[in-house]
Amino acid sequence: MLADGPRSDRLLALTGLTPDALRAGLGDPATLGAVLDFLCAHEPDLVAAADALGVEPADLAGAREGLTA
């Protein structure tokens, strides 16, 4: 997702994350939740990320739900 310039810019703008904060927060549920919220809010982003990861979009959406469980 970060390889796509416009999508990356939008992710950072909408989540308030910086590239350094994103890298540092990869194991942080709040950071992961922010990224998954971003993906789930716009289906093309969700589908593109799922395709890049080789998973189903529903799996990413489910991962978001798993963070709050």
C-alpha positions as CSV (number, residue, x, y, z in Angstrom):
1,M,0.0,0.0,0.0
2,L,2.8,2.4,0.8
3,A,4.3,1.8,-2.7
4,D,1.2,3.5,-4.1
5,G,2.0,7.2,-3.7
6,P,-1.5,8.7,-3.7
7,R,-2.8,5.9,-1.4
8,S,0.2,6.3,0.9
9,D,-0.3,10.0,1.1
10,R,-4.0,9.6,1.9
11,L,-3.3,6.9,4.6
12,L,-0.8,9.2,6.3
13,A,-3.1,12.2,6.1
14,L,-6.2,10.5,7.3
15,T,-4.6,8.5,10.1
16,G,-2.3,11.3,11.3
17,L,0.6,8.9,11.2
18,T,4.1,9.7,9.9
19,P,6.2,7.1,8.1
20,D,8.4,6.7,11.2
21,A,5.4,6.4,13.5
22,L,3.9,3.8,11.2
23,R,7.1,1.7,11.2
24,A,7.5,2.1,14.9
25,G,3.8,1.1,15.6
26,L,3.6,-2.1,13.5
27,G,3.2,-4.1,16.7
28,D,0.9,-1.6,18.4
29,P,-2.9,-2.5,18.2
30,A,-3.8,1.2,18.0
31,T,-1.6,1.7,14.9
32,L,-2.8,-1.5,13.3
33,G,-6.4,-0.5,14.0
34,A,-5.9,2.9,12.4
35,V,-4.5,1.2,9.3
36,L,-7.2,-1.3,9.2
37,D,-9.9,1.4,9.7
38,F,-8.4,3.2,6.8
39,L,-8.6,0.1,4.6
40,C,-12.1,-0.8,5.6
41,A,-13.4,2.7,5.0
42,H,-12.6,2.5,1.3
43,E,-13.2,-0.7,-0.6
44,P,-10.7,-0.1,-3.3
45,D,-8.0,0.3,-0.7
46,L,-9.1,-2.8,1.1
47,V,-9.1,-4.9,-2.1
48,A,-5.7,-3.6,-3.2
49,A,-4.2,-4.4,0.2
50,A,-5.7,-7.8,0.3
51,D,-4.5,-8.6,-3.2
52,A,-1.0,-7.4,-2.3
53,L,-1.0,-9.6,0.8
54,G,-2.6,-12.6,-0.9
55,V,-5.6,-12.7,1.5
56,E,-9.3,-12.1,1.2
57,P,-10.6,-8.6,1.9
58,A,-12.9,-10.2,4.5
59,D,-9.8,-11.5,6.3
60,L,-8.4,-7.9,6.7
61,A,-11.8,-6.7,7.9
62,G,-11.9,-9.6,10.4
63,A,-8.5,-8.7,11.6
64,R,-9.8,-5.3,12.5
65,E,-12.6,-6.8,14.5
66,G,-10.1,-9.1,16.2
67,L,-8.2,-6.1,17.6
68,T,-11.2,-5.0,19.6
69,A,-12.1,-8.4,20.9
